[in-house]
Amino acid sequence: MIKQVKAVGFYRHLPITDNNSFEDVLIDTPEASGHDILVEVAGVSVNPVDTFVRKGGRKNKLVKPKIIGWDAVGTVIAKGDNVSLFNIGDRVWYAGDFTRSGSNAQQQLVDERIASLAPHNLDDSQAAAIPLVGLTAYESLFEKLNISRSGDNTQKTILIINGSGGVGSIAIQLAKLAGLTVIATASKSESVAWVKKLGASDVVNHYEDLITQVHKTGHQYVDYILNLNNLDAHWFEIAELIKPDGQVVATTENHRLIDLQQLTKKRVTFSWEWMYSKSYYQTENMISQHDILKHLAKLYEEEKLQPIATKTYHPINADNMKKAHADVESGHMIGKVTVVSWDGK
């Protein structure tokens, strides 16, 4: 008889208000092979991508429940023959792979090359909040914007649009550690206080004219822009505020076409960041995500980064997953929401 484990999944792509948007289900226990480790999941977090996948898709009923989730912390309980980075009993964290079954399950397979040991000074809620947004922020800053990690950036400024969300909360801290002056956008008093606490030197409101506000901070142009909001909503402002030979990276898709020619005369470099690319295409540098998560763990253990989990539900079940998704969909989340423990302890 095949052993089964608990999971939270769905059979139809539904609004979060629907009773069947998530269901408590049982799935077959995965078996580790190759580079896979089998993780006993202790905590997960919810990102905007989770909500998009859950509500966006075919309306017909699926044959098997779909298990999503792209953030986890847990313990290695089995490993494939090619695994060399971990041992049974190791506590790991990871964001996972967009093409595979997700982390909203008691046990999950993940390739060792996109996981690392979790920081020992973060609890399950704090640790589960980091991997996806940490990888996205790190790759955006240091791979796509090519910012030096050495800290020798004291004369340079970055504008982070949507600073109080998950990615922004890590990006502000990493940019500050690298020596940059950080201008972040936030609109509510709570989110303004949050981004200042994380290290933003100036805060501007993304619902008002960014150009005028940034100029009032004393900067005609900024060296870098990290856009974490609807790209087309701010494209004109981005094109105006980025300095000649500056760099722009975006993580969210545009709803309308953008005019890249607005960047031509300034010779600006524009690029996309998608954290899943390396595992999705099995790129040769996929193991870099192991290294990034390892570095982020070190920064946390050295207390150079602040935790960003601001709301936690327990245990992991359908009802609490609905609450967490509703929080993210509200658009009012500061930091991250997590769901921990399968037994409620």
C-alpha positions in Angstrom: 0.0 0.0 0.0 1.4 3.4 -1.0 1.9 5.7 2.0 0.2 9.1 1.7 0.8 12.5 3.4 -1.3 15.6 4.0 -1.4 18.5 1.6 -3.4 21.6 0.8 -4.5 21.7 -2.8 -7.4 22.4 -5.2 -9.3 20.8 -8.0 -10.5 24.0 -9.7 -9.0 27.5 -10.2 -11.4 29.5 -8.0 -11.7 32.9 -6.2 -10.4 32.7 -2.6 -13.9 33.4 -1.4 -15.1 30.0 -2.8 -15.3 27.2 -0.2 -13.4 24.9 -2.6 -10.6 27.3 -3.4 -8.4 25.1 -1.1 -9.1 21.6 0.2 -7.3 19.4 2.7 -6.2 16.4 0.6 -3.9 13.4 0.7 -1.2 12.7 -1.9 1.3 9.9 -2.4 4.6 10.1 -0.6 7.3 11.3 -3.1 10.4 9.2 -3.6 13.8 10.9 -3.8 16.2 10.1 -6.7 19.1 11.8 -8.5 19.7 15.3 -7.1 16.5 15.4 -5.2 16.1 15.7 -1.4 12.8 14.8 0.3 11.9 17.5 2.8 9.5 17.2 5.7 7.9 20.6 5.4 7.6 22.6 8.6 6.5 26.0 7.3 5.6 27.8 4.1 4.8 31.3 3.0 2.4 32.8 0.4 3.6 35.1 -2.4 1.6 36.9 -5.1 2.5 34.2 -7.6 0.6 31.7 -5.5 -2.6 33.7 -5.8 -2.2 34.2 -9.5 -1.7 30.4 -10.1 -4.6 29.5 -7.8 -7.2 31.7 -9.4 -5.9 31.7 -13.0 -6.4 28.6 -15.1 -8.9 26.3 -16.8 -12.2 26.1 -15.0 -12.7 22.4 -15.6 -12.1 20.1 -12.6 -8.6 18.6 -12.4 -8.2 14.8 -12.1 -5.7 15.2 -9.2 -5.4 18.0 -6.7 -3.0 20.7 -7.7 -0.4 21.5 -5.0 1.2 24.9 -5.2 3.5 26.9 -2.9 7.0 28.3 -3.5 8.6 28.8 -0.2 9.4 26.3 2.5 11.6 25.4 5.4 11.9 21.8 6.7 14.0 18.8 7.4 15.7 16.4 4.9 14.3 12.9 5.5 15.6 11.1 2.4 17.8 11.9 -0.6 18.7 10.7 -4.1 21.9 8.9 -5.0 23.5 12.0 -6.5 22.9 14.3 -3.5 26.2 15.6 -2.1 25.2 18.9 -0.4 22.9 17.7 2.4 22.6 14.9 4.9 19.5 13.3 6.5 18.3 15.6 9.4 19.6 18.9 7.8 17.2 21.8 8.2 16.9 23.5 4.8 15.0 26.3 3.1 14.2 26.9 -0.6 11.7 28.4 -3.0 11.4 25.4 -5.3 10.6 24.8 -8.9 7.7 26.2 -10.9 7.3 23.0 -12.9 7.0 20.7 -9.9 4.5 19.9 -7.1 4.6 22.7 -4.6 5.5 23.2 -0.9 2.0 23.1 0.5 2.4 19.4 1.4 3.9 17.6 4.4 6.6 16.2 2.2 8.1 17.7 -1.0 10.9 16.9 -3.4 13.3 19.6 -4.3 16.6 19.7 -6.2 19.5 20.1 -3.8 21.0 22.7 -6.1 18.3 25.2 -5.4 18.2 24.7 -1.6 20.6 25.5 1.3 20.9 25.0 5.0 18.4 27.4 6.8 19.7 30.0 9.2 19.8 28.5 12.7 18.6 31.8 14.4 15.3 32.0 12.4 12.2 30.1 13.5 10.1 28.3 10.9 7.8 31.3 10.3 10.7 33.7 9.8 12.7 31.3 7.6 9.7 30.3 5.4 9.2 34.0 4.5 12.6 34.4 2.8 13.6 32.1 0.0 11.5 33.3 -3.0 11.8 37.0 -2.2 15.4 36.7 -1.1 16.4 35.0 -4.3 14.4 37.6 -6.4 15.9 40.5 -4.6 19.4 39.2 -4.7 19.3 38.2 -8.4 17.7 41.5 -9.3 20.4 43.6 -7.5 23.6 41.6 -8.1 22.9 39.6 -11.3 20.6 41.8 -13.4 21.6 45.3 -12.2 25.2 44.2 -11.7 25.6 46.1 -8.4 28.8 45.3 -6.6 28.3 43.5 -3.3 31.5 45.0 -1.9 29.6 48.0 -0.4 31.6 50.5 -2.5 28.4 52.2 -3.8 28.2 55.2 -1.6 27.7 57.6 -4.4 24.9 55.6 -6.1 21.2 55.6 -5.6 18.4 53.0 -6.2 14.7 53.6 -6.5 12.7 50.5 -5.4 9.1 50.8 -6.5 6.8 48.9 -4.0 9.3 48.7 -1.1 7.0 47.3 1.6 6.2 44.0 -0.1 8.2 40.8 0.3 10.8 41.4 -2.4 11.1 45.1 -1.6 11.6 44.3 2.1 14.7 42.2 1.3 15.9 44.4 -1.6 16.0 47.5 0.6 18.2 45.7 3.2 20.6 44.2 0.6 20.9 47.5 -1.3 21.7 49.3 2.0 24.3 46.6 2.9 25.9 47.2 -0.5 26.3 50.9 0.4 23.5 52.3 -1.9 21.2 55.2 -1.0 17.8 53.7 -1.1 14.6 55.5 -2.2 11.6 53.3 -1.7 7.9 53.8 -2.5 5.2 53.2 0.1 1.7 54.8 0.5 0.4 54.0 4.0 1.8 55.3 7.3 2.5 51.7 8.4 4.4 50.8 5.2 6.3 54.1 5.3 7.5 53.2 8.8 8.3 49.7 7.7 10.6 50.7 4.8 12.4 53.3 6.9 13.0 50.6 9.5 14.6 48.4 6.9 16.9 51.2 5.7 15.3 53.4 3.1 16.7 56.9 3.3 13.7 58.5 1.5 10.2 57.3 0.9 7.9 58.5 -1.9 4.3 57.6 -2.7 3.7 55.4 -5.8 0.2 56.8 -6.1 1.5 60.3 -6.6 4.0 61.7 -9.2 7.3 59.9 -8.6 9.3 62.4 -10.7 8.4 65.4 -8.6 8.8 63.5 -5.3 12.2 62.0 -6.2 13.5 65.4 -7.4 12.5 66.8 -3.9 14.9 64.3 -2.3 17.7 66.0 -4.2 18.1 63.5 -7.0 17.5 64.4 -10.6 18.3 60.9 -11.7 18.9 57.6 -9.9 21.5 55.0 -10.9 19.2 52.0 -10.6 15.5 51.2 -10.6 14.0 48.0 -9.3 10.3 47.9 -10.3 8.1 45.5 -8.2 4.8 47.0 -9.2 2.8 47.1 -12.5 5.5 48.2 -15.0 3.3 50.1 -17.4 1.9 52.1 -14.5 5.3 53.7 -13.9 7.0 53.4 -17.2 7.1 57.1 -18.1 8.4 57.9 -14.6 11.0 55.2 -14.8 12.3 56.5 -18.2 12.5 60.0 -16.9 14.2 59.2 -13.5 16.8 56.7 -14.6 20.2 58.3 -15.3 22.1 58.0 -18.6 23.8 54.5 -18.7 21.6 53.5 -15.8 19.9 50.1 -15.3 16.3 49.1 -14.8 15.0 45.6 -13.7 11.4 44.6 -13.4 9.9 41.5 -11.8 6.2 42.0 -12.7 4.7 41.7 -16.2 3.2 44.7 -17.9 -0.5 44.8 -18.7 0.0 47.1 -21.6 2.9 47.4 -24.1 5.8 49.5 -23.0 7.9 51.7 -25.2 11.5 50.7 -24.8 12.5 53.5 -27.2 12.0 55.9 -24.2 15.3 54.5 -22.9 17.2 54.9 -26.2 18.9 58.3 -25.8 20.0 57.5 -22.3 21.5 54.1 -23.3 19.7 52.5 -20.4 19.8 48.7 -19.9 16.5 47.1 -19.2 16.1 43.5 -18.0 13.6 41.1 -16.5 14.0 39.0 -13.3 12.2 35.7 -12.9 13.4 33.7 -10.0 12.3 30.4 -11.5 14.3 30.7 -14.7 17.3 28.6 -13.6 15.3 25.6 -12.5 12.7 26.0 -15.2 15.3 25.8 -17.9 17.8 23.7 -15.9 20.5 26.2 -16.6 24.2 25.4 -16.0 24.3 28.0 -13.2 21.3 26.6 -11.4 23.4 25.9 -8.3 23.9 29.6 -7.9 20.6 29.6 -6.0 22.1 27.2 -3.5 24.9 29.7 -3.0 22.6 32.7 -2.8 20.4 31.1 -0.1 23.6 30.0 1.7 24.8 33.6 1.7 21.4 35.0 2.8 21.5 32.5 5.7 24.9 33.7 6.7 23.7 37.3 6.7 20.8 36.4 8.9 23.1 34.5 11.3 25.3 37.5 11.5 22.2 39.6 12.2 22.8 41.8 9.2 19.2 41.2 7.9 15.9 41.7 9.6 13.1 39.1 9.5 10.1 40.1 7.3 7.3 37.7 8.4 4.6 39.9 9.8 1.6 37.5 10.0 1.6 33.8 10.8 -1.2 31.2 10.8 -1.0 27.6 12.2 -1.5 24.8 11.4 -1.0 24.3 7.7 -4.5 23.5 6.4 -7.0 24.7 3.8 -8.7 27.2 6.1 -5.5 28.9 7.0 -4.2 28.8 3.5 -7.4 30.6 2.4 -6.7 33.3 5.0 -3.1 33.8 3.9 -4.1 34.1 0.2 -6.9 36.6 1.1 -4.2 38.6 3.0 -2.0 38.7 0.0 -4.8 39.5 -2.4 -5.9 42.4 -0.2 -3.0 44.4 -1.5 -2.4 45.7 2.1 0.3 43.2 3.2 3.5 44.6 4.7 6.3 42.0 4.6 5.2 38.3 4.4 2.5 36.0 5.6 3.4 32.5 6.6 1.6 29.2 7.6 3.5 26.8 9.8 3.2 23.3 11.4 0.9 20.5 10.4 -0.2 19.7 13.9 -1.0 23.1 15.2 1.8 23.3 17.7 
